[in-house]
Structure formats: structure tokens, C-alpha cells
Amino acid sequence: MSRPSPEQHVEPLVESSVGELLGRRYSGLESSQRAMERHRRLVAAGVEVFGTLGYSGAKIKTLCKSAGLSERYFYESFESREHLLGTVFNYLDALLTEQIAGALQAPGMDLLASARAGMEAVVNFMLNDPRHARIMLVEVVGVSPELEAKRHQSMSDFADESLQLLLLLSGIDPVHGQEQLTARLGVVEAARIFEGARLTAVSMVGGVNNMMLDALLSGTRHDTERISDVAFQLIYNASQGVRALAEKP
């Protein structure tokens, strides 16, 4: 499943001055370019402030100071702190997705090595910069129904991607595998295997998230190699169980 890139999460910007509306250049930049640059600076400030002080401690004045901008420019791009938090979450989510895709598609790796590299990409992204884990696993939780829906969608997307990898490791074609199993095992058994694999993928995403949250909160986030090993072992062991069900006579 393709997911939006970080650039696609940069929302349309509202130009606020007469000079900008006329498209006047300033310091060699068009007004729209200056507005986009301010937007990016605020997103970067959101990563820093939400990821260190937390959402509740992030005042708009603090965010603007971190971005080096006045408050009027905050409202040029964002309606509220929550709006910025959602944009920051989208940005990190898309950046993580790109890094996972790059790891999975790196040349010269077999399927097992690719799966391990994907797990390492997740763990390293979250824990090598603890701001990422804090924002994505802690700060967005319970803020609003809208952010909860966004967080749930992200986890669902990652579960879908994990399911594809789980099926491949199980020796099942993610596209035609259910038809093939149906022809051999029957509709009910094939559906049971695929639904079990889907639920397993959902549980793996939740388990890996909680493992990283534990590392963040317990101060053991530097043990990324061990955490990556366990995350890989989860999906590998699960794939062997699904393979056994699919290959039974």
C-alpha cells in the first residue's frame, strides 16, 4: 500500500500581507516560497518542542521562539497547536514509511535480510531520535478524536504492510494466495488462515510499538540491536506458524 510522502503533508499556506498577495520578492524568494519556508520551520520546531517538552508543555510562544518566527506567522499556517501536532505526526509517519521502503528495497538482500532491515529501520527511526518515539507513541495519544483516528489509521497502514511481509515469509502470494489456498483447502479454511495472519500482523505492530515505548520510558532505548532482533523474531516465528497452517495436507 502506497502512503503519502512527507512533502504531501505540507498543507496549503495562506499568505497574509499585501506584499505577499502581490507576489513581491523579498531576499530573493517569492512570497509563496517564504511562506513555505516558515511552514517548514514551524514543523521543525514542532518536532523539537513536542518531542522534548511534550504537547501539554508546548505553548505557541515557545513553538514560535523555536522556529524564530512571530506568532502571526504561526496562524498563517496552523489553526492551533493540535493542528501543528497533527502535521508533525503526518510528517514523521511519512518519513518513517520512506525509510522502511528504502530498507526493504535495498539491493542484494534476500527476503529474511530484507525483513530484518525493515524492522531495524522502524526501531532506529523511533529510538535513535527519541523525539520521534515520544511524539508518535506518547504525545498524540488521547489529544482528540481526530488525532486518535489519525494514529489508528497509521497503525492500520503499518499492519497492512506487515501482513504483506508476513505472507511472503510464510511462502504465500499476498495477491493470489487466498485463491490458491481456497482451491486446495476450501473457502472456510483459507479465510481462517488469512484472517489469522491479518490479526497477527495487527498484534505485531502493537507489540513492537509497546516494546519501543518501554525502551523510551525505561531509558533502554540505546539497545536498538536487541529490540530489532526481537521484532524480527516476532514476525519470523509468526510466519512459520502461518506456513504450517497453509501447508497442511
C-alpha positions as CSV (number, residue, x, y, z in Angstrom):
1,M,0.0,0.0,0.0
2,S,1.5,3.3,-1.0
3,R,1.5,6.1,1.5
4,P,1.9,9.8,1.2
5,S,5.4,11.3,1.2
6,P,6.5,13.9,3.8
7,E,6.1,16.6,1.1
8,Q,2.4,15.7,0.6
9,H,1.8,16.5,4.3
10,V,2.8,20.2,3.8
11,E,-0.6,21.8,3.7
12,P,-1.6,24.8,1.6
13,L,-0.3,28.0,3.1
14,V,-2.2,31.3,3.5
15,E,-0.3,34.4,2.5
16,S,-1.1,37.2,4.9
17,S,0.4,40.6,3.7
18,V,-0.5,42.8,0.8
19,G,3.1,42.5,-0.5
20,E,2.8,38.7,-0.4
21,L,-0.5,38.8,-2.1
22,L,1.1,40.8,-4.9
23,G,3.8,38.1,-5.1
24,R,6.6,40.6,-4.2
25,R,10.1,39.2,-3.9
26,Y,12.0,39.6,-0.6
27,S,15.6,38.3,0.0
28,G,15.4,36.6,-3.4
29,L,12.4,34.5,-2.5
30,E,8.8,34.6,-3.8
31,S,6.2,35.2,-1.2
32,S,4.9,31.6,-1.5
33,Q,8.5,30.3,-1.0
34,R,8.9,32.4,2.1
35,A,5.5,31.1,3.5
36,M,6.6,27.6,2.7
37,E,9.9,28.1,4.5
38,R,8.1,29.5,7.6
39,H,5.8,26.4,7.5
40,R,8.8,24.1,7.4
41,R,10.4,26.0,10.3
42,L,7.3,25.6,12.4
43,V,7.1,21.9,11.6
44,A,10.8,21.5,12.6
45,A,10.0,23.5,15.8
46,G,7.1,21.1,16.5
47,V,9.4,18.1,16.3
48,E,11.7,19.7,18.7
49,V,9.2,21.2,21.2
50,F,6.6,18.4,21.2
51,G,9.4,15.9,21.3
52,T,11.2,17.4,24.3
53,L,8.7,19.4,26.3
54,G,5.6,17.4,25.2
55,Y,2.3,18.6,23.8
56,S,0.9,20.0,27.1
57,G,4.1,22.0,27.7
58,A,4.3,23.4,24.2
59,K,2.9,26.9,24.2
60,I,2.5,28.7,20.9
61,K,5.0,31.3,22.1
62,T,7.6,28.5,22.7
63,L,7.0,27.0,19.3
64,C,7.4,30.3,17.6
65,K,10.6,31.1,19.5
66,S,12.0,27.7,18.5
67,A,11.1,28.5,14.9
68,G,12.5,32.1,15.1
69,L,9.1,33.5,14.0
70,S,6.5,35.8,15.4
71,E,3.1,34.4,16.5
72,R,1.3,36.0,13.5
73,Y,3.2,33.6,11.2
74,F,2.1,30.6,13.3
75,Y,-1.5,31.4,12.4
76,E,-0.6,31.8,8.8
77,S,0.0,28.1,8.6
78,F,-1.9,26.5,11.5
79,E,-5.2,26.9,13.3
80,S,-3.9,25.6,16.6
81,R,-1.3,23.6,18.5
82,E,-3.3,20.5,17.7
83,H,-3.2,21.3,14.0
84,L,0.6,21.6,14.1
85,L,0.9,18.3,16.2
86,G,-1.2,16.5,13.5
87,T,1.0,17.9,10.8
88,V,4.2,16.9,12.6
89,F,2.7,13.4,13.1
90,N,1.9,13.1,9.4
91,Y,5.4,14.3,8.5
92,L,7.1,11.8,10.8
93,D,4.8,9.0,9.7
94,A,5.6,9.6,6.1
95,L,9.3,9.9,6.7
96,L,9.3,6.6,8.6
97,T,7.4,5.0,5.7
98,E,10.0,6.2,3.3
99,Q,12.9,4.8,5.4
100,I,11.2,1.4,5.7
101,A,10.6,1.2,2.0
102,G,14.2,2.1,1.4
103,A,15.4,-0.7,3.7
104,L,13.0,-3.3,2.3
105,Q,14.0,-2.5,-1.3
106,A,17.8,-2.3,-0.8
107,P,19.6,-4.3,-3.5
108,G,21.4,-7.6,-2.8
109,M,19.3,-8.8,0.1
110,D,17.2,-12.0,0.4
111,L,13.7,-12.0,1.9
112,L,14.9,-12.6,5.5
113,A,17.6,-9.9,5.3
114,S,15.1,-7.5,3.9
115,A,12.6,-8.2,6.7
116,R,15.3,-7.7,9.3
117,A,16.3,-4.4,7.6
118,G,12.7,-3.2,7.7
119,M,12.5,-3.9,11.5
120,E,15.8,-2.1,12.0
121,A,14.5,0.9,10.1
122,V,11.5,1.2,12.4
123,V,13.4,0.8,15.6
124,N,16.3,3.1,14.6
125,F,13.9,5.8,13.4
126,M,12.0,5.8,16.6
127,L,14.7,5.3,19.2
128,N,17.9,6.9,17.7
129,D,16.0,10.2,17.8
130,P,13.7,9.8,20.9
131,R,11.7,12.9,19.9
132,H,10.2,10.7,17.1
133,A,9.1,8.0,19.5
134,R,7.7,10.5,22.1
135,I,5.6,12.3,19.5
136,M,4.3,9.2,17.7
137,L,3.8,6.9,20.7
138,V,3.1,9.3,23.6
139,E,2.1,12.9,22.7
140,V,-0.6,12.2,20.1
141,V,-2.4,9.7,22.3
142,G,-5.8,11.0,23.6
143,V,-5.4,14.5,22.4
144,S,-8.6,14.5,20.3
145,P,-10.8,12.1,18.4
146,E,-9.3,13.4,15.1
147,L,-5.7,12.6,16.2
148,E,-6.8,9.2,17.6
149,A,-8.3,8.5,14.1
150,K,-5.0,9.6,12.5
151,R,-3.0,7.4,14.8
152,H,-5.2,4.4,14.3
153,Q,-5.0,4.8,10.5
154,S,-1.2,4.9,10.7
155,M,-1.1,1.7,12.8
156,S,-3.6,0.1,10.4
157,D,-1.4,1.0,7.4
158,F,1.6,-0.5,9.0
159,A,-0.3,-3.6,9.9
160,D,-1.3,-3.9,6.2
161,E,2.3,-3.6,5.2
162,S,3.4,-6.1,7.9
163,L,0.8,-8.5,6.6
164,Q,2.3,-8.5,3.1
165,L,5.7,-9.2,4.6
166,L,4.3,-11.9,6.9
167,L,2.6,-13.7,4.0
168,L,5.8,-13.6,1.9
169,L,7.8,-15.1,4.7
170,S,5.1,-17.8,5.0
171,G,5.5,-18.7,1.3
172,I,2.1,-17.3,0.4
173,D,1.5,-14.9,-2.5
174,P,-0.1,-11.8,-0.9
175,V,-2.1,-11.1,-4.1
176,H,-3.3,-14.6,-5.2
177,G,-2.6,-16.7,-2.1
178,Q,-6.1,-16.8,-0.8
179,E,-7.4,-18.1,-4.1
180,Q,-4.7,-20.7,-4.2
181,L,-5.4,-21.9,-0.7
182,T,-9.1,-21.9,-1.4
183,A,-8.6,-24.2,-4.3
184,R,-6.6,-26.6,-2.1
185,L,-8.1,-26.2,1.4
186,G,-11.6,-24.8,0.8
187,V,-13.1,-21.4,1.4
188,V,-13.5,-21.6,5.1
189,E,-10.0,-22.8,5.9
190,A,-8.4,-20.3,3.5
191,A,-10.3,-17.4,5.0
192,R,-9.4,-18.6,8.5
193,I,-5.7,-18.6,7.6
194,F,-5.8,-15.1,6.1
195,E,-7.8,-13.6,8.9
196,G,-5.4,-15.2,11.4
197,A,-2.5,-13.7,9.5
198,R,-4.1,-10.3,9.5
199,L,-4.8,-10.3,13.2
200,T,-1.2,-11.5,13.8
201,A,0.1,-8.5,11.8
202,V,-2.1,-6.1,13.9
203,S,-0.8,-7.7,17.1
204,M,2.8,-7.4,15.9
205,V,2.5,-3.7,15.2
206,G,1.1,-3.1,18.6
207,G,3.7,-5.3,20.2
208,V,6.6,-3.6,18.5
209,N,5.2,-0.2,19.4
210,N,4.9,-1.2,23.0
211,M,8.4,-2.6,23.0
212,M,9.8,0.8,21.8
213,L,7.6,2.7,24.2
214,D,9.0,0.6,27.1
215,A,12.5,1.3,25.8
216,L,11.8,5.0,25.7
217,L,10.3,5.3,29.1
218,S,12.6,2.9,30.9
219,G,15.8,4.5,29.5
220,T,16.9,1.4,27.5
221,R,16.3,3.0,24.0
222,H,20.0,2.6,23.1
223,D,19.6,-1.2,22.9
224,T,18.3,-0.9,19.4
225,E,20.0,-4.0,18.1
226,R,18.4,-6.2,20.7
227,I,15.0,-4.6,20.1
228,S,15.3,-5.1,16.3
229,D,16.3,-8.7,16.8
230,V,13.2,-9.4,18.9
231,A,10.9,-7.5,16.5
232,F,12.3,-9.6,13.6
233,Q,11.9,-12.8,15.6
234,L,8.2,-12.0,16.2
235,I,7.4,-11.8,12.5
236,Y,9.6,-14.7,11.6
237,N,8.1,-17.0,14.2
238,A,4.6,-15.9,13.2
239,S,5.4,-16.7,9.6
240,Q,6.4,-20.2,10.4
241,G,3.0,-20.8,12.2
242,V,1.1,-19.4,9.2
243,R,3.2,-21.5,6.8
244,A,2.4,-24.7,8.8
245,L,-1.3,-24.0,8.5
246,A,-1.1,-23.2,4.8
247,E,1.0,-26.4,4.0
248,K,-1.1,-28.9,6.0
249,P,-2.5,-31.7,3.9
